[in-house]
Amino acid sequence: MNRYRPIGLYDSGIGGLTVVREVFAQLPAENVVYFGDTARVPYGCRQPSELISFNREIMTFMMQQGVKLVLVACNTSCAVALGALRAEFPIPIIGLIDAGAQTAVEAGRRIGVIATEATIKSRAHERAIHQIAPDREVLGLACPTLVPLVESGRWQGKEAFETVYEAIHPLINLKLDALIFGCTHFPHLVPIVSEILGPQVRLIDPARQAVSNVRRYLSMNRLANVGEPKGENRFYVSGEPAPFQFLANHLFAGTVGRVESIALPFPNVSSIA
């Protein structure tokens, strides 16, 4: 496989950009293809069969783009569809849930998880943590109101604080050692969550460990694009591109160029050599 090919990342919307940010930090020479399924966000309230279908469509698009590896930047997709995707597609597919578990078990015995309804219902984080450390206590909380909050760009201010407080206040008195952000939208809300839960709770964004896992895989398999000229990153969405582009440029200081809207079902796009 050509090491100059891009890394693919995708999410239901803008949440996965928190993972792209980590790719830019840890793997600055790598090219990125990102897809946000903004026409069908949120994923957390959907049925598993529907989610698997969406993920297959997106993975097919990634294959058409000639990516060398996919990092699924959506915890709901990881919880519901990762196994099926790995069985069907002939490229490396790396998820977030195991990465979050790797970090969380080092933080203490009582671990909270905030995520979408589908992710919490799957108990994927609980299984991943207990595979590493069976003695850890895992407390999951579905927070369905937070994804729409982040997708709208309302990450700060009184409304944001009130919405986050209403969602996570059941965790306040649980004496957590750590809290996993089980949705890539949620790291946008770190300052508010930290204010509500206090500095004694370690907040874990799985993106850092997940990208570290990607870096290790690329290095071990001689697929890393180390030191080569960086090409143009490409961003695609299934909905209107303007709102996504505005929020992406807010996150990346105006460096995101064109965002292309791809109609569903996806057209046949030529792969990159």
C-alpha positions as CSV (number, residue, x, y, z in Angstrom):
1,M,0.0,0.0,0.0
2,N,1.2,3.5,-0.8
3,R,2.3,5.4,2.3
4,Y,1.4,8.7,0.7
5,R,-2.3,7.9,0.7
6,P,-4.5,9.8,3.2
7,I,-6.0,8.7,6.5
8,G,-9.8,8.6,6.5
9,L,-11.8,9.8,9.5
10,Y,-15.6,10.1,9.8
11,D,-18.3,11.0,12.3
12,S,-22.0,11.9,12.3
13,G,-21.1,15.6,12.2
14,I,-18.5,18.0,13.5
15,G,-17.6,15.9,16.6
16,G,-14.9,14.0,14.8
17,L,-13.0,17.2,14.2
18,T,-11.7,16.8,17.7
19,V,-10.0,13.7,16.5
20,V,-8.8,15.4,13.3
21,R,-7.2,18.0,15.6
22,E,-5.3,15.3,17.3
23,V,-4.1,13.8,14.0
24,F,-2.8,17.3,13.0
25,A,-0.9,17.5,16.3
26,Q,0.6,14.0,16.3
27,L,0.8,13.2,12.6
28,P,1.4,16.5,10.9
29,A,2.8,15.0,7.7
30,E,-0.3,12.9,7.0
31,N,-3.1,13.9,4.6
32,V,-6.7,13.6,5.8
33,V,-10.0,12.8,4.2
34,Y,-12.8,13.6,6.6
35,F,-16.5,12.9,6.2
36,G,-19.3,14.3,8.5
37,D,-22.7,12.8,8.0
38,T,-24.4,16.0,8.9
39,A,-27.6,15.1,7.0
40,R,-28.3,12.3,9.4
41,V,-26.9,13.5,12.7
42,P,-27.4,12.5,15.5
43,Y,-26.6,8.8,15.4
44,G,-27.3,8.1,19.0
45,C,-31.0,7.6,18.7
46,R,-30.9,5.3,15.7
47,Q,-31.3,1.5,15.5
48,P,-28.2,-0.7,15.1
49,S,-29.2,-2.0,11.7
50,E,-29.6,1.6,10.4
51,L,-26.2,2.6,11.9
52,I,-24.4,-0.4,10.3
53,S,-25.9,0.6,6.9
54,F,-24.7,4.2,7.3
55,N,-21.3,3.0,8.2
56,R,-21.0,0.7,5.3
57,E,-21.9,3.6,3.0
58,I,-19.3,5.8,4.5
59,M,-16.6,3.1,4.4
60,T,-17.4,2.5,0.8
61,F,-16.8,6.2,0.1
62,M,-13.5,6.0,2.1
63,M,-12.4,3.1,-0.1
64,Q,-13.2,5.1,-3.2
65,Q,-10.9,7.9,-1.8
66,G,-8.0,5.5,-1.6
67,V,-7.4,5.9,2.1
68,K,-4.7,3.7,3.7
69,L,-6.4,3.5,7.1
70,V,-9.7,4.6,8.7
71,L,-10.0,6.0,12.2
72,V,-13.7,5.9,13.1
73,A,-14.1,9.2,14.9
74,C,-17.6,8.3,16.2
75,N,-18.1,6.3,19.4
76,T,-21.6,5.3,18.4
77,S,-20.3,3.8,15.1
78,C,-17.5,2.1,17.0
79,A,-19.9,0.6,19.6
80,V,-22.4,-0.7,17.0
81,A,-20.6,-1.2,13.7
82,L,-16.9,-1.7,14.1
83,G,-16.9,-5.5,14.1
84,A,-19.0,-5.7,11.0
85,L,-16.8,-3.1,9.2
86,R,-13.6,-4.9,10.0
87,A,-15.0,-8.1,8.7
88,E,-16.1,-6.5,5.4
89,F,-13.4,-4.0,4.4
90,P,-9.8,-4.9,3.6
91,I,-8.0,-2.0,5.2
92,P,-7.1,-1.2,8.9
93,I,-10.0,0.3,10.9
94,I,-9.2,1.8,14.3
95,G,-11.7,2.8,16.8
96,L,-12.0,5.0,19.9
97,I,-13.5,2.8,22.6
98,D,-10.5,0.7,23.4
99,A,-8.3,3.8,23.3
100,G,-10.5,5.4,26.0
101,A,-10.5,2.3,28.1
102,Q,-6.7,2.1,27.9
103,T,-6.4,5.6,29.4
104,A,-9.2,5.3,31.9
105,V,-8.0,2.3,33.7
106,E,-4.8,4.2,34.7
107,A,-6.9,7.0,36.3
108,G,-8.6,5.1,39.1
109,R,-11.2,2.6,40.0
110,R,-14.5,4.5,39.5
111,I,-14.9,5.5,35.8
112,G,-17.8,7.4,34.3
113,V,-18.8,7.5,30.7
114,I,-20.9,10.1,29.0
115,A,-22.1,9.2,25.5
116,T,-25.1,8.8,23.2
117,E,-28.0,6.6,24.0
118,A,-26.9,3.9,21.5
119,T,-23.3,3.8,22.9
120,I,-24.4,3.5,26.5
121,K,-27.0,0.9,25.6
122,S,-24.2,-1.2,23.9
123,R,-22.1,-1.3,27.1
124,A,-19.1,-1.2,24.8
125,H,-17.0,0.9,27.2
126,E,-17.8,-1.3,30.1
127,R,-16.7,-4.4,28.2
128,A,-13.5,-2.7,27.0
129,I,-12.5,-1.5,30.5
130,H,-13.3,-4.8,32.1
131,Q,-11.2,-6.7,29.6
132,I,-8.2,-4.7,30.9
133,A,-9.2,-4.2,34.5
134,P,-12.1,-6.3,35.7
135,D,-12.2,-4.6,39.1
136,R,-13.1,-1.2,37.7
137,E,-16.6,0.3,38.3
138,V,-18.1,1.8,35.2
139,L,-21.0,4.2,35.4
140,G,-22.5,5.2,32.1
141,L,-24.8,8.1,31.4
142,A,-26.6,8.9,28.1
143,C,-26.5,12.6,27.2
144,P,-28.7,13.0,24.1
145,T,-29.0,16.8,24.4
146,L,-25.3,17.5,24.1
147,V,-24.7,16.5,20.4
148,P,-27.3,18.9,19.1
149,L,-25.8,21.6,21.3
150,V,-22.4,21.1,19.9
151,E,-23.6,20.7,16.3
152,S,-25.2,24.2,16.6
153,G,-21.9,25.7,17.7
154,R,-23.2,26.7,21.1
155,W,-20.2,25.5,23.1
156,Q,-20.0,28.4,25.6
157,G,-22.3,30.7,27.5
158,K,-25.2,30.4,29.9
159,E,-27.3,28.1,27.7
160,A,-24.4,25.7,27.1
161,F,-23.7,25.6,30.9
162,E,-27.3,24.9,31.8
163,T,-27.7,22.2,29.1
164,V,-24.5,20.4,30.2
165,Y,-25.4,20.7,33.9
166,E,-28.8,19.2,33.3
167,A,-27.3,16.4,31.3
168,I,-24.4,15.4,33.7
169,H,-25.5,16.5,37.2
170,P,-26.3,12.9,38.2
171,L,-22.5,12.3,38.2
172,I,-21.6,15.1,40.6
173,N,-21.8,13.1,43.8
174,L,-20.6,9.8,42.5
175,K,-16.9,10.4,43.4
176,L,-15.6,9.6,40.0
177,D,-11.9,9.2,39.4
178,A,-12.2,9.7,35.7
179,L,-14.8,10.5,33.0
180,I,-14.5,9.3,29.5
181,F,-15.9,11.5,26.7
182,G,-17.7,8.6,24.9
183,C,-18.7,10.9,22.1
184,T,-16.3,13.0,20.0
185,H,-18.7,16.0,20.2
186,F,-18.2,16.3,24.0
187,P,-14.5,17.5,24.1
188,H,-15.8,20.8,22.8
189,L,-17.5,21.1,26.3
190,V,-14.4,20.4,28.4
191,P,-14.3,23.7,30.3
192,I,-18.0,23.4,31.3
193,V,-17.7,19.8,32.3
194,S,-14.6,20.5,34.3
195,E,-16.3,23.3,36.1
196,I,-19.3,21.2,37.0
197,L,-17.5,18.0,38.1
198,G,-14.4,19.7,39.6
199,P,-10.6,19.2,39.1
200,Q,-10.5,15.9,41.0
201,V,-12.2,14.1,38.0
202,R,-9.8,13.3,35.2
203,L,-11.4,14.1,31.9
204,I,-10.5,11.6,29.2
205,D,-10.7,12.4,25.5
206,P,-9.9,9.0,23.7
207,A,-8.7,10.8,20.6
208,R,-5.1,11.2,22.0
209,Q,-4.6,7.5,22.6
210,A,-6.5,6.5,19.4
211,V,-4.2,8.6,17.3
212,S,-1.2,7.3,19.1
213,N,-2.5,3.8,18.2
214,V,-2.7,5.0,14.6
215,R,0.8,6.4,14.7
216,R,2.2,3.1,16.1
217,Y,0.4,1.1,13.4
218,L,1.6,3.2,10.6
219,S,5.2,3.1,11.9
220,M,5.2,-0.7,12.4
221,N,3.8,-1.3,8.9
222,R,6.0,1.3,7.2
223,L,3.0,3.3,6.1
224,A,3.8,6.6,7.9
225,N,4.2,9.7,5.6
226,V,7.0,11.0,7.7
227,G,8.7,14.1,6.5
228,E,7.0,14.2,3.1
229,P,5.3,17.4,1.7
230,K,1.8,17.6,3.1
231,G,-1.0,17.7,0.6
232,E,-4.4,19.2,0.9
233,N,-6.8,17.9,3.5
234,R,-10.3,17.2,2.1
235,F,-13.5,17.7,4.0
236,Y,-16.9,16.3,2.9
237,V,-20.4,16.4,4.4
238,S,-23.8,14.9,3.6
239,G,-25.7,18.1,4.4
240,E,-25.2,21.8,3.9
241,P,-21.4,22.6,3.8
242,A,-21.6,26.2,5.1
243,P,-22.4,25.5,8.8
244,F,-19.8,22.8,9.0
245,Q,-17.2,25.0,7.3
246,F,-17.9,27.8,9.7
247,L,-17.5,25.7,12.8
248,A,-14.5,23.8,11.4
249,N,-12.7,27.1,10.7
250,H,-13.5,28.2,14.2
251,L,-11.8,25.1,15.5
252,F,-8.8,25.3,13.1
253,A,-8.3,29.0,13.0
254,G,-9.6,29.5,9.5
255,T,-7.4,26.9,7.8
256,V,-10.2,24.7,6.5
257,G,-10.7,25.4,2.8
258,R,-13.5,24.0,0.7
259,V,-16.0,21.7,2.2
260,E,-17.8,19.6,-0.4
261,S,-21.4,18.2,0.0
262,I,-21.8,14.6,-1.2
263,A,-25.3,13.5,-2.1
264,L,-26.6,10.3,-0.7
265,P,-26.2,7.6,-1.8
266,F,-22.6,8.4,-2.6
267,P,-21.5,8.7,-6.2
268,N,-18.6,6.7,-7.5
269,V,-15.6,8.9,-6.8
270,S,-12.2,8.0,-8.3
271,S,-9.6,6.8,-5.9
272,I,-6.4,8.5,-5.2
273,A,-3.2,6.8,-6.4
